Amino acid sequence: MTDPEDREQQADVTRLLLYHLNAPVAEYCTLRGVLPAPGAVRVAVRAGDDGHARDFLYEIPNDAVAPYYVPGLLRSVLSGPQVYSSSDVGEVMGMTLIRLRPREIAVDPEPEQGRVLTVVRALSGPGDDENPFLIGFLMLGDSLLRLYVQRPDRPGVVGVDIRLTDPLQSALIASLSSLAREEQYQRPALDDPHCDLLVDLTDY
């Protein structure tokens, strides 16, 4: 693997799939590994229970899908029966290799836990250990997430409510630190003893 873009895609997919070491990719399907291949990433999945498990290696071309869509693509493929041509099936390292054609697969929407993970990862930078911004979170249901943050301009904890279905979520996350300071969104935290005030960005 010499192409820098291939290496970057491989690393991004590996990071995105780390969560699935502890949570199934789909029902009865667990992550076994993420392997590099020329112009593609290969995801090893064990399907079935222990007594009747089979290992599959799904090959996803790097130029066909962004890393962010790989978990949803795998969920779609693993959630129901699929038909593959013989030219797309082989064997590698004792696993059944299946070359996916992402443009022909409808991607399943990301479950709520996956969307929460995306937000929490985006707000938990590796360099902010001494002065962390995000210090907690709570899933409230109905795609509502409360983030507990510390603002650098004043003491105390702020609860920030956001909707996980917000189409502008990336922009919202990028501006969260400044939005948490704006009084127009603030209200007392009457029912939550874990924060000093609440910032409601559910209609942002």
KOLNU-412314 format. One record per residue: x, y, z negated of N, C-alpha, C, O in turn; residue number from 1. Coordinates in Angstrom, 2 decimals. Atoms other than C-alpha are relative to their C-alpha. Layout:
N
> n.east|n.north|n.up|ca.east|ca.north|ca.up|c.east|c.north|c.up|o.east|o.north|o.up|zapa
> X|Y|Z|X|Y|Z|X|Y|Z|X|Y|Z|NUM
...
// end
This chain:
204
> n.east|n.north|n.up|ca.east|ca.north|ca.up|c.east|c.north|c.up|o.east|o.north|o.up|zapa
> 0.86|-1.18|0.00|0.00|0.00|0.00|0.89|1.23|0.00|1.44|1.60|-1.03|1
> -0.90|-1.14|-0.12|1.93|3.00|1.29|-0.75|1.32|0.19|-0.19|2.37|-0.10|2
> 0.75|-1.22|-0.26|-0.80|5.51|2.23|-0.40|0.66|-1.33|-1.03|0.02|-2.17|3
> 0.33|-0.67|1.27|-1.16|8.12|-0.58|-1.50|0.06|-0.26|-1.93|-0.07|-1.41|4
> 1.44|-0.05|0.20|-4.92|8.42|0.01|-0.54|-1.37|-0.43|-1.45|-1.44|-1.26|5
> 0.41|1.33|0.43|-5.32|4.64|-0.30|0.35|-0.23|-1.47|-0.45|-0.78|-2.23|6
> -0.40|0.17|1.40|-3.37|4.68|-3.57|-0.91|0.80|-0.92|-1.28|0.32|-2.00|7
> 0.88|-0.84|0.82|-5.51|7.53|-4.89|-1.39|-0.62|-0.14|-1.96|-0.64|-1.23|8
> 1.31|0.65|0.03|-8.74|5.74|-3.94|0.05|-1.24|-0.91|-0.87|-1.47|-1.70|9
> -0.16|1.20|0.82|-7.48|2.52|-5.55|0.00|0.37|-1.48|-0.68|-0.27|-2.28|10
> -0.08|-0.42|1.41|-6.65|4.34|-8.80|-1.35|0.52|-0.49|-1.75|0.24|-1.62|11
> 1.31|-0.54|0.39|-10.02|6.16|-8.84|-1.01|-1.12|-0.24|-1.74|-1.09|-1.23|12
> 0.93|1.12|0.17|-12.00|2.94|-8.36|0.35|-0.80|-1.25|-0.54|-1.22|-1.98|13
> -0.43|0.73|1.20|-9.93|1.20|-11.05|-0.50|0.71|-1.26|-1.03|0.07|-2.16|14
> 0.46|-0.76|1.17|-10.71|4.00|-13.54|-1.52|-0.09|-0.16|-2.01|-0.26|-1.27|15
> 1.46|0.03|0.06|-14.41|4.00|-12.66|-0.54|-1.34|-0.48|-1.58|-1.40|-1.14|16
> 0.50|1.33|0.34|-14.74|0.25|-13.16|0.49|-0.50|-1.36|0.06|-1.58|-1.79|17
> -0.47|0.45|1.32|-12.91|0.04|-16.51|-1.14|-0.23|-0.97|-1.09|-1.13|-1.80|18
> 1.17|0.14|0.87|-16.26|0.50|-18.25|-0.60|-1.40|0.08|-1.12|-1.92|-0.91|19
> 0.63|1.30|-0.21|-17.41|-2.81|-16.78|0.80|-1.16|-0.57|0.40|-2.32|-0.43|20
> -0.67|1.06|0.76|-14.82|-4.75|-18.74|-0.81|-0.36|-1.23|-0.70|-1.47|-1.74|21
> 0.84|0.23|1.18|-17.30|-4.40|-21.63|-1.48|-0.10|0.33|-2.27|-0.55|-0.50|22
> 1.42|0.02|-0.38|-20.60|-4.10|-19.74|-0.12|-0.67|1.37|0.70|-0.41|2.24|23
> 0.13|0.69|-1.28|-21.85|-6.31|-16.88|-0.16|0.97|1.17|-0.76|2.03|1.02|24
> 0.21|-0.79|-1.22|-21.69|-4.93|-13.35|-1.47|-0.13|0.42|-2.08|0.85|0.85|25
> 1.41|0.30|-0.23|-25.11|-6.55|-12.83|-0.31|-1.21|-0.89|0.59|-1.76|-1.52|26
> 0.37|1.11|0.88|-27.04|-9.27|-14.65|0.79|-1.27|0.36|0.81|-1.70|1.51|27
> -0.81|1.21|-0.13|-24.79|-12.33|-15.17|1.23|0.20|0.89|1.78|-0.77|1.41|28
> -1.17|-0.28|-0.84|-21.96|-10.62|-13.26|0.99|0.86|-0.79|0.66|1.95|-1.23|29
> -1.00|-0.73|0.77|-18.74|-9.54|-14.99|1.21|0.33|0.88|1.54|-0.40|1.82|30
> -1.18|-0.44|-0.73|-15.73|-7.66|-13.70|1.20|-0.86|-0.37|1.45|-1.11|-1.55|31
> -1.21|0.79|0.23|-12.58|-9.77|-13.28|1.26|0.77|0.38|2.35|0.46|-0.12|32
> -1.18|-0.76|-0.38|-10.28|-7.24|-11.65|-0.26|0.92|1.17|-1.30|0.84|1.83|33
> 0.03|-0.92|-1.14|-9.61|-4.51|-9.09|1.35|-0.13|0.69|2.38|0.18|0.11|34
> -1.23|0.34|-0.70|-7.04|-5.43|-6.44|0.22|0.90|1.21|-0.75|1.28|1.88|35
> -0.29|-0.82|-1.18|-5.29|-3.36|-3.76|0.07|-0.84|1.26|0.49|-2.00|1.24|36
> -0.09|0.64|-1.32|-5.56|-4.24|-0.07|0.23|1.10|1.02|-0.10|2.25|0.75|37
> -0.24|-1.03|-1.01|-4.54|-2.42|3.11|-1.31|0.67|0.44|-2.20|0.02|1.00|38
> 1.17|-0.76|-0.43|-7.13|0.32|3.72|-1.27|-0.34|-0.74|-2.35|0.07|-0.31|39
> 1.20|0.43|0.72|-9.50|-1.17|1.15|0.33|-0.25|-1.46|1.49|-0.36|-1.85|40
> -0.12|0.44|1.38|-10.10|-1.96|-2.49|-0.80|-1.30|-0.11|-1.86|-1.43|0.50|41
> 0.70|1.27|0.21|-11.09|-5.47|-3.60|-0.37|-0.12|-1.47|0.47|0.05|-2.35|42
> 0.50|0.11|1.37|-13.23|-5.98|-6.69|-0.36|-1.46|-0.28|-1.20|-2.04|0.41|43
> 0.24|1.40|0.37|-13.18|-9.41|-8.35|-1.12|-0.05|-1.03|-1.08|0.63|-2.05|44
> 1.18|0.12|0.85|-16.49|-10.42|-9.94|-0.27|-1.48|-0.27|-0.22|-2.30|0.65|45
> 0.43|1.36|0.33|-17.48|-13.59|-11.80|-1.53|0.02|-0.15|-2.06|0.77|-0.97|46
> 1.47|0.05|0.00|-21.16|-14.42|-11.15|-0.48|-1.31|-0.59|0.05|-2.37|-0.27|47
> 0.57|1.19|0.61|-23.21|-16.84|-13.21|0.46|-0.19|-1.42|1.36|0.50|-1.89|48
> -0.40|0.28|1.38|-22.99|-18.27|-16.70|1.25|-0.88|0.00|1.71|-1.34|1.04|49
> -1.29|0.69|0.12|-19.91|-20.07|-18.00|0.03|-1.36|0.67|1.05|-1.74|1.27|50
> 0.02|1.34|-0.55|-20.99|-23.51|-16.86|-0.04|-0.05|1.52|0.43|-1.01|2.12|51
> 0.19|0.01|-1.46|-21.80|-22.54|-13.27|0.49|1.30|0.64|-0.08|1.76|1.63|52
> -0.51|-1.28|-0.50|-19.76|-19.40|-12.66|0.80|-0.18|1.28|1.47|-1.19|1.48|53
> -0.82|-0.03|-1.22|-18.22|-18.53|-9.29|0.66|1.37|0.08|0.09|2.37|-0.34|54
> -0.73|-1.26|-0.13|-15.62|-15.88|-8.53|-0.07|0.49|1.44|0.15|-0.25|2.39|55
> 0.11|-0.66|-1.30|-16.12|-13.44|-5.67|0.95|1.19|0.05|1.22|1.82|-0.97|56
> -0.87|-1.15|-0.22|-13.81|-10.81|-4.22|-0.66|0.86|1.08|-0.68|0.50|2.25|57
> 0.71|-0.88|-0.93|-15.71|-7.91|-2.63|0.97|1.06|0.53|1.53|1.83|-0.24|58
> -0.91|-0.96|-0.63|-13.66|-5.87|-0.16|-0.79|1.19|0.51|-1.76|1.04|1.27|59
> 0.70|-1.23|-0.36|-14.74|-2.25|0.30|0.99|0.91|0.71|1.98|1.33|0.11|60
> -0.92|-0.87|-0.73|-13.08|-0.14|3.02|0.09|1.39|-0.63|-0.93|1.97|-1.03|61
> -0.19|-1.32|0.63|-11.59|3.09|1.66|-0.67|1.13|0.77|-1.08|2.13|0.17|62
> 0.55|-1.10|-0.79|-12.91|5.19|4.53|-1.52|-0.05|0.12|-2.12|0.78|0.80|63
> 1.45|0.18|-0.15|-16.52|3.98|4.15|-0.80|0.57|-1.16|-1.99|0.87|-1.00|64
> 0.74|-0.45|1.17|-17.44|5.15|0.66|0.95|0.67|-0.99|2.10|0.26|-1.14|65
> -0.80|-0.66|1.04|-16.19|7.54|-2.03|0.04|-0.89|-1.24|-0.89|-1.66|-1.48|66
> -0.12|0.85|1.19|-14.95|5.90|-5.26|-1.23|0.05|-0.90|-1.63|-0.97|-1.46|67
> 1.14|-0.18|0.90|-17.91|7.30|-7.22|-1.15|-0.95|0.33|-1.90|-1.34|-0.56|68
> 1.13|0.84|-0.42|-20.33|5.13|-5.17|0.28|-1.50|-0.13|-0.63|-2.31|0.06|69
> -0.34|1.42|0.05|-18.49|1.83|-5.66|-0.81|-0.76|-1.05|-1.32|-1.83|-0.73|70
> 0.81|0.77|0.97|-20.26|0.80|-8.93|-1.43|-0.23|0.48|-1.96|-1.33|0.33|71
> 1.36|0.16|-0.50|-23.69|1.44|-7.37|-0.07|-0.96|1.18|-1.03|-1.72|1.31|72
> -0.07|0.93|-1.14|-22.68|-0.40|-4.21|0.08|-1.44|-0.50|-0.61|-2.32|0.03|73
> -0.12|1.35|0.56|-21.65|-3.44|-6.27|-1.30|-0.44|-0.67|-1.72|-1.59|-0.52|74
> 1.29|0.35|0.62|-24.89|-3.31|-8.28|-1.00|-0.43|1.05|-1.73|-1.40|0.86|75
> 0.94|0.34|-1.08|-26.88|-3.35|-5.03|0.28|-1.39|0.55|-0.65|-2.18|0.74|76
> -0.39|1.28|-0.59|-24.94|-6.31|-3.63|-0.27|-1.15|-0.96|-0.67|-2.23|-0.54|77
> 0.11|1.08|0.98|-25.10|-8.30|-6.87|-1.42|-0.19|-0.55|-1.68|-1.17|-1.25|78
> 1.34|0.06|0.59|-28.76|-7.64|-7.68|-0.99|-0.84|0.81|-2.12|-1.05|0.35|79
> 0.93|0.80|-0.79|-30.30|-9.74|-4.92|0.73|-0.75|1.09|1.92|-0.53|1.31|80
> -0.66|0.79|-1.05|-29.61|-12.18|-2.10|0.47|0.88|1.16|-0.20|1.84|1.53|81
> -0.57|-0.74|-1.12|-27.42|-10.90|0.73|0.36|-0.98|1.12|0.63|-2.16|0.87|82
> -0.37|0.81|-1.15|-26.70|-12.19|4.23|1.27|0.60|0.61|1.31|1.79|0.90|83
> -1.26|-0.47|-0.56|-23.14|-11.95|5.58|0.34|-0.83|1.23|0.00|-2.01|1.31|84
> -0.45|0.75|-1.16|-21.69|-12.90|8.93|1.24|-0.81|-0.38|1.94|-0.47|-1.33|85
> -1.14|0.86|0.32|-19.04|-15.62|8.97|1.32|0.76|0.11|2.29|0.40|-0.57|86
> -1.24|-0.77|-0.13|-16.43|-13.05|10.05|0.27|0.87|-1.22|1.39|1.35|-1.41|87
> -0.16|-0.82|1.21|-17.02|-11.16|6.78|0.27|-0.83|-1.25|0.37|-0.27|-2.35|88
> -0.18|0.88|1.16|-16.45|-14.18|4.52|1.30|-0.80|0.17|1.59|-1.30|1.25|89
> -1.24|0.77|-0.02|-13.16|-15.86|3.64|0.32|-0.49|-1.39|-0.56|-0.58|-2.24|90
> -0.42|0.44|1.33|-11.16|-17.12|0.68|1.38|0.55|-0.30|2.28|0.50|0.54|91
> -1.28|-0.55|0.45|-8.34|-15.48|-1.28|0.19|-0.38|-1.47|-0.69|-0.11|-2.29|92
> -0.34|0.32|1.39|-6.68|-16.79|-4.48|-1.10|-0.81|-0.69|-1.34|-0.63|-1.88|93
> 1.04|0.83|0.57|-9.48|-19.31|-5.00|-1.34|0.69|-0.17|-2.27|0.11|-0.74|94
> 1.26|-0.76|0.08|-12.19|-16.61|-4.77|-0.61|0.13|1.39|0.12|0.22|2.38|95
> 0.67|-0.26|-1.26|-14.78|-16.20|-2.05|0.13|1.48|0.33|-0.37|2.33|-0.41|96
> -0.19|-1.39|-0.43|-13.81|-13.02|-0.19|-1.18|0.41|0.88|-1.53|-0.29|1.84|97
> 1.11|-0.54|-0.80|-16.71|-10.93|1.15|0.34|1.43|0.37|0.50|2.29|-0.50|98
> -0.28|-1.35|-0.48|-15.97|-7.89|3.30|-1.33|0.74|0.15|-2.17|0.38|0.97|99
> 1.27|-0.74|0.00|-18.74|-5.36|2.64|0.00|1.06|1.09|1.04|1.59|1.47|100
> 0.23|-1.09|-0.95|-20.17|-2.92|5.17|-0.87|1.03|-0.71|-2.09|0.99|-0.59|101
> 0.75|-0.91|0.87|-21.18|-0.04|2.84|-1.08|0.81|0.72|-2.11|1.11|0.12|102
> 1.00|-0.81|-0.70|-23.04|1.94|5.52|-1.30|-0.76|0.24|-2.33|-0.15|0.55|103
> 1.19|0.82|-0.22|-25.50|-0.96|5.84|-0.67|-0.40|-1.31|-1.63|-1.18|-1.30|104
> 0.51|0.39|1.32|-26.19|-1.23|2.08|-0.59|1.22|-0.70|0.06|2.26|-0.82|105
> 0.63|-1.07|0.79|-28.66|0.93|0.14|0.55|-0.07|-1.41|0.45|-1.10|-2.07|106
> -0.66|-0.02|1.31|-26.86|1.98|-3.06|-1.04|0.19|-1.10|-1.86|1.10|-1.05|107
> 0.89|-0.11|1.16|-28.74|1.40|-6.33|0.35|1.25|-0.79|1.52|1.61|-0.90|108
> -0.30|-1.17|0.84|-29.12|4.49|-8.53|0.77|-0.42|-1.25|0.61|-1.54|-1.75|109
> -0.80|0.30|1.17|-26.73|4.67|-11.45|-0.88|-0.06|-1.24|-1.72|0.83|-1.42|110
> 0.79|0.04|1.24|-28.25|3.56|-14.80|0.41|1.13|-0.94|1.46|1.75|-0.78|111
> -0.22|-1.13|0.91|-28.49|6.07|-17.62|1.35|-0.08|-0.70|2.04|0.94|-0.83|112
> -1.28|0.13|0.71|-25.46|4.66|-19.49|1.16|0.41|0.89|2.13|1.00|0.42|113
> -1.06|-0.38|-0.92|-23.32|5.14|-16.39|0.07|1.51|0.19|1.16|2.07|0.29|114
> 0.02|-1.47|-0.14|-24.43|8.77|-16.00|0.55|0.67|-1.24|1.25|1.67|-1.15|115
> -0.55|-0.54|1.25|-23.66|9.42|-19.68|1.52|-0.14|0.01|2.24|0.79|-0.36|116
> -1.44|0.23|-0.05|-20.22|7.90|-19.20|0.69|1.01|0.91|1.78|1.50|0.59|117
> -0.57|-0.97|-0.93|-19.57|10.20|-16.22|0.14|1.36|-0.67|1.17|2.02|-0.54|118
> -0.02|-1.30|0.68|-20.45|13.30|-18.29|1.06|0.01|-1.10|1.85|0.94|-1.20|119
> -0.92|0.05|1.14|-18.48|12.22|-21.36|1.46|-0.04|0.49|2.32|0.62|-0.09|120
> -1.37|0.03|-0.56|-15.39|11.38|-19.25|0.42|1.38|0.50|1.55|1.80|0.29|121
> -0.33|-1.31|-0.58|-15.57|14.76|-17.50|0.33|1.02|-1.09|1.11|1.94|-0.86|122
> -0.21|-0.97|1.07|-15.63|16.60|-20.85|1.07|-0.43|-1.00|1.40|0.32|-1.92|123
> -1.02|0.52|0.93|-12.99|14.46|-22.61|1.34|-0.08|0.70|1.78|-1.16|1.10|124
> -1.31|-0.02|-0.64|-9.70|15.52|-21.12|1.05|-0.61|-0.90|0.97|-0.48|-2.12|125
> -1.04|0.63|0.81|-6.61|13.60|-22.24|0.90|0.99|-0.72|1.60|0.62|-1.66|126
> -0.91|-0.97|0.60|-4.81|16.84|-23.12|-0.63|0.84|-1.09|0.00|1.79|-1.56|127
> 0.65|-0.87|0.98|-7.34|18.24|-25.61|-0.14|-0.65|-1.37|-1.08|-0.35|-2.11|128
> 0.09|0.71|1.27|-6.64|15.97|-28.60|0.09|0.93|-1.20|-0.59|0.69|-2.21|129
> -0.17|-0.89|1.14|-5.57|18.84|-30.86|-1.18|0.94|-0.17|-1.51|1.32|-1.29|130
> 1.12|-0.93|0.07|-8.51|21.09|-30.01|-1.11|-0.49|0.94|-1.38|0.14|1.96|131
> 0.98|0.58|-0.92|-11.25|18.90|-28.51|-1.25|0.86|0.15|-1.70|1.50|-0.81|132
> 1.25|-0.71|-0.27|-14.30|20.48|-26.90|-1.18|-0.91|-0.34|-2.06|-0.54|-1.11|133
> 1.07|0.98|0.25|-16.55|17.39|-26.92|0.37|-0.85|-1.22|1.43|-1.47|-1.26|134
> -0.30|0.80|1.20|-16.79|15.73|-30.35|-1.10|-1.03|-0.29|-1.01|-1.75|-1.29|135
> 1.04|1.01|0.21|-19.96|13.62|-30.00|-1.08|0.12|1.05|-1.12|1.09|1.82|136
> 1.13|-0.04|-0.94|-23.06|12.79|-27.97|-1.10|-0.92|-0.51|-0.85|-1.82|-1.31|137
> 1.15|0.82|0.36|-26.54|11.30|-28.38|-0.93|-0.11|1.21|-1.34|0.91|1.77|138
> 0.97|0.21|-1.07|-28.78|9.75|-25.71|-1.39|0.11|-0.62|-1.73|-0.65|-1.53|139
> 1.31|-0.27|0.59|-32.27|11.08|-26.43|-1.14|-0.66|0.76|-2.29|-0.58|0.33|140
> 1.05|0.62|-0.82|-34.17|9.14|-23.73|-0.52|0.94|1.06|-0.28|2.15|1.00|141
> 0.54|-0.79|-1.11|-35.95|10.32|-20.57|1.09|0.82|0.69|0.86|1.97|1.07|142
> -1.14|-0.63|-0.67|-32.53|11.17|-19.05|0.46|1.28|-0.69|1.03|2.17|-0.05|143
> -0.43|-1.16|0.78|-31.89|13.71|-21.82|1.21|-0.40|-0.85|1.20|-1.42|-1.53|144
> -1.24|0.27|0.73|-28.41|13.87|-23.35|0.36|1.22|-0.84|0.37|2.35|-0.35|145
> -0.49|-1.07|0.87|-27.26|15.93|-26.33|1.50|-0.18|-0.19|1.96|-1.23|-0.62|146
> -1.45|-0.02|0.18|-23.57|16.81|-26.37|0.33|0.85|-1.22|-0.23|1.93|-1.39|147
> -0.45|-0.77|1.15|-21.88|17.95|-29.57|1.37|0.57|0.32|2.33|-0.18|0.55|148
> -1.24|-0.65|-0.43|-19.18|20.50|-28.79|0.44|1.04|-1.03|-0.36|1.52|-1.83|149
> -0.57|-1.08|0.80|-16.89|22.93|-30.58|0.40|1.12|0.94|1.04|0.89|1.97|150
> -0.40|-1.13|-0.83|-16.46|26.40|-29.16|1.26|0.64|-0.59|1.37|0.78|-1.81|151
> -1.24|-0.58|0.52|-13.03|28.01|-29.42|-0.20|1.39|-0.61|0.65|1.84|-1.38|152
> 0.18|-1.39|0.45|-14.52|31.47|-30.17|-0.68|0.11|-1.37|-0.74|1.20|-1.93|153
> 0.64|-0.07|1.32|-16.37|30.53|-33.40|-0.04|-1.39|-0.62|0.00|-2.39|0.10|154
> 0.04|1.31|0.65|-16.53|27.76|-36.01|-1.38|-0.64|0.13|-2.35|-0.01|0.54|155
> 1.28|0.71|-0.01|-19.25|25.16|-36.23|-0.16|-0.88|1.23|0.62|-0.81|2.18|156
> 0.30|0.95|-1.07|-20.74|22.50|-33.99|-1.26|0.45|0.73|-2.23|0.88|0.11|157
> 1.14|-0.39|-0.84|-23.10|23.24|-31.10|-0.53|-1.25|0.68|0.24|-2.02|1.26|158
> 0.64|1.07|-0.76|-25.58|20.72|-29.73|-0.47|0.56|1.33|-1.20|1.55|1.36|159
> 0.37|-0.47|-1.33|-26.02|21.12|-25.97|-0.84|-1.08|0.69|-0.38|-2.20|0.90|160
> 0.89|0.95|-0.67|-28.99|19.45|-24.28|0.06|0.19|1.51|-0.12|1.30|2.02|161
> -0.01|-0.04|-1.47|-28.67|18.57|-20.57|-0.82|-1.17|0.53|-1.06|-2.15|-0.18|162
> 0.71|1.09|-0.66|-30.63|16.42|-18.13|0.97|-0.76|0.90|1.70|-0.15|1.69|163
> -0.91|0.82|-0.80|-28.76|13.53|-16.55|-0.44|-0.07|1.45|0.32|-0.54|2.30|164
> 0.52|0.04|-1.37|-30.93|13.88|-13.43|0.25|1.32|0.73|-0.15|1.47|1.88|165
> -0.25|-1.31|-0.60|-29.79|17.46|-12.75|0.86|-0.15|1.26|1.98|-0.67|1.18|166
> -0.80|0.14|-1.23|-28.64|17.63|-9.09|1.27|0.86|-0.02|2.19|0.60|0.75|167
> -1.17|-0.88|0.08|-26.16|20.39|-10.05|0.87|-0.37|-1.21|1.56|0.48|-1.77|168
> -0.67|0.42|1.23|-24.65|18.33|-12.88|1.49|0.33|0.00|2.01|0.74|-1.04|169
> -1.44|-0.28|-0.04|-21.03|18.77|-11.73|0.28|1.46|-0.30|1.20|1.78|-1.05|170
> -0.17|-1.43|0.26|-21.38|22.56|-11.71|-0.34|0.33|-1.44|0.31|1.16|-2.07|171
> 0.41|-0.22|1.39|-23.15|22.46|-15.07|1.11|-0.42|-0.96|1.42|0.30|-1.90|172
> -1.08|0.49|0.86|-20.37|20.40|-16.66|1.20|0.94|0.05|1.83|1.23|-0.97|173
> -1.14|-0.91|-0.16|-17.72|22.73|-15.25|-0.21|1.31|-0.75|0.75|1.92|-1.22|174
> 0.26|-1.28|0.67|-19.47|25.78|-16.79|-0.50|-0.15|-1.42|-0.89|0.84|-2.04|175
> 0.61|0.26|1.31|-20.56|24.14|-20.06|0.61|0.85|-1.11|-0.12|1.35|-1.97|176
> -0.65|-0.77|1.06|-17.99|25.92|-22.23|-0.51|1.44|-0.04|-0.78|1.96|-1.12|177
> 0.49|-1.39|-0.01|-19.13|29.39|-21.11|-1.50|0.07|-0.24|-1.97|1.00|-0.89|178
> 1.45|-0.01|0.22|-22.85|28.50|-21.07|-0.35|-0.20|-1.46|-1.37|0.31|-1.93|179
> 0.26|0.24|1.42|-22.63|27.32|-24.68|0.11|1.28|-0.82|-0.35|1.33|-1.96|180
> -0.14|-1.29|0.70|-21.77|30.93|-25.64|-1.16|0.95|0.28|-1.32|1.94|-0.43|181
> 1.05|-0.94|-0.41|-24.78|32.54|-23.93|-1.23|-0.10|-0.90|-1.83|-1.17|-1.04|182
> 1.08|-0.03|0.99|-27.44|33.60|-26.44|-1.36|-0.35|0.58|-2.23|-0.84|-0.13|183
> 1.31|0.25|-0.60|-30.30|33.24|-23.97|-0.40|-1.48|-0.06|-1.58|-1.81|0.01|184
> 0.28|1.43|0.05|-29.99|29.43|-24.19|-0.01|-0.56|-1.43|-0.34|-1.73|-1.63|185
> -0.18|0.48|1.37|-29.47|29.21|-27.97|-1.31|0.00|-0.79|-2.18|0.84|-0.57|186
> 1.12|0.05|0.94|-32.01|28.20|-30.60|0.47|-0.71|-1.27|1.48|-1.41|-1.24|187
> -0.43|0.65|1.24|-31.83|27.01|-34.22|-0.09|-1.52|0.12|-0.94|-2.06|0.84|188
> -0.01|1.46|0.01|-31.02|23.35|-34.81|-0.81|-0.47|-1.21|-0.25|-0.94|-2.19|189
> 0.87|0.27|1.15|-34.01|22.74|-37.08|-0.09|-1.48|-0.34|-0.22|-1.84|-1.51|190
> 0.22|1.43|0.25|-34.25|18.95|-36.65|1.27|-0.84|0.15|1.19|-2.07|0.17|191
> -1.25|0.74|-0.20|-30.59|18.01|-36.18|1.05|0.50|-0.98|1.60|1.59|-0.79|192
> -0.98|-0.45|0.99|-28.26|18.18|-39.19|1.45|-0.12|0.47|2.37|0.21|-0.28|193
> -1.36|0.23|-0.49|-25.24|17.37|-37.00|0.57|1.20|0.76|1.72|1.17|1.19|194
> -0.50|-1.20|-0.69|-24.97|20.82|-35.40|-0.59|1.25|-0.64|-1.61|1.20|-1.33|195
> 0.41|-1.27|0.59|-25.30|24.47|-36.39|-1.03|0.74|0.85|-1.83|1.51|0.33|196
> 1.00|-0.56|-0.88|-27.30|25.54|-33.35|-0.09|-0.86|1.25|0.80|-1.67|1.53|197
> 0.22|0.76|-1.22|-28.70|24.09|-30.14|0.04|0.92|1.21|-0.40|2.07|1.14|198
> 0.00|-0.71|-1.27|-28.13|25.23|-26.57|-0.79|-0.88|0.98|-0.40|-2.01|1.27|199
> 0.89|0.76|-0.89|-30.90|24.13|-24.20|0.30|0.33|1.45|-0.04|1.41|1.94|200
> -0.32|-0.19|-1.42|-29.63|23.70|-20.64|-0.79|-0.97|0.88|-0.40|-1.26|2.01|201
> 0.79|0.97|-0.74|-32.32|21.27|-19.54|-0.68|0.60|1.22|-1.03|-0.13|2.15|202
> 0.62|-0.66|-1.17|-33.81|23.84|-17.14|0.99|0.89|0.72|0.60|1.77|1.48|203
> -1.04|-0.86|-0.62|-30.49|25.36|-16.05|0.02|-0.18|1.51|0.82|0.45|2.19|204
// end
